Amino acid sequence: MTERRQRPIPVTSQERQLLEEQKKKYESQSGNAGDWGQFLGTMALLGLAAVGIYALASILRQDQRSLNVRCARCNGDFTVALQPNSGTAILVNCPHCHSELVLQLQMP
């Protein structure tokens, strides 16, 4: 079942132009095009990691279906199964210390 989309977020024309420019940069680098929700979700996760709300964990190895990850808080290693169309960044919990971690996935 597809989730219903929310109402548009009100932005000024200048804010809209800035967001469009950044979205185009993201699309050209990541290959993910067209989905505003995925773009804004990815930017929010990476932004929260950048300001220290979440830790940005290290990906030791990535393949089509899974990631081997090292926790930024406790240095514990664990594996994460990837969902189809995971996007460019995902939020996970460390199974050892339960910290919330952001994983920045490799671009194609």
N, C-alpha and C positions, 0 to 999 in steps of 0.2 A: 504494500500500500504506500503510495506517495504522500509525503507530508505536505500540508498546505503551506504556502509561502506567507510570510508576515507582510504587513503593510510596509511601504517604502519608508526609509529613514530620511527625514528632512535634512537636506544639505544645501548650502549656498551654491551658486554657480561656480564660484572660485574653488570651493571644496570639491565639487563634482569634477571639475577639470583636473585638479591634483590627483584625485582618486583614479580617474580614467588613465592618466599618464602612468601612475604606479602600477595599475592593473595591466597595462600594455607591456611594461617592463617585465612583470612577473610572468605573463603569458609567453613572451618571447624566450625567456630563460628556462621556464619549467615545461613548456609544451602543453600546459593545462589552460584551455581557452574557454571563455564564455560564461563560466559559473561564478556570479558575484558572491554567493554564499560561501563557496569553497575558498575564494580569494580572501574575503574578509575574515573568515575563520582562521586561515593560515596566518594572516598578518597579525591577528589578535594573539594567537599562541606565541608566535615568534617575538612579538612586542612585549608580552608579559614575561617571557624568558629573558629578554634583553634588560628589563628593569629589575630583575631578580625576584619576581613573584613565583616563577617556576624555575627549576634548574634545567639547563640545556644539557642533556645526557649525550654521551659519546656512543656512536654506533660503531661497533667493532667489525661487523660484517653484515651485508645486506644482500639477499637474493630475492627472487620473485615472491616468495611466500612468507619469509621470516626475517627477523633482525636479531643479531646478537648485540646486546646493549651493556654498557658499563654505567652504573648509577653514579651521578655527579656528587651525591651526598655520602654514600657509604662505600663506594667502589665495588659493590657487588655486581657480578655478571648475571644476566638472565636473557631469556629468549622471548621475543614478542612475535606472535603470528600477525601477518599483514592481512587486512581486509581488502577486497578489490576496490579500486578507486579511493585509496586512503588519502590522497592529496599529497602535499609537500611537507606538512608538519602534523604530528599527532601527539596527543596527551596520553601518558601511561602512568601507572603506579609501580614503583619498585616493590617486588615481592618480599624483599629483605627488610627495608626500613620504612616502606609505605610512603615515601616521598613522591610528590607529583612531579613528573618529568616531561619535558617537551623533547620530541625527537624530530630533527630536521632530516627528512628523507632525501636520498640522492635524487637529483633530477635525471631524466632519461638521457 
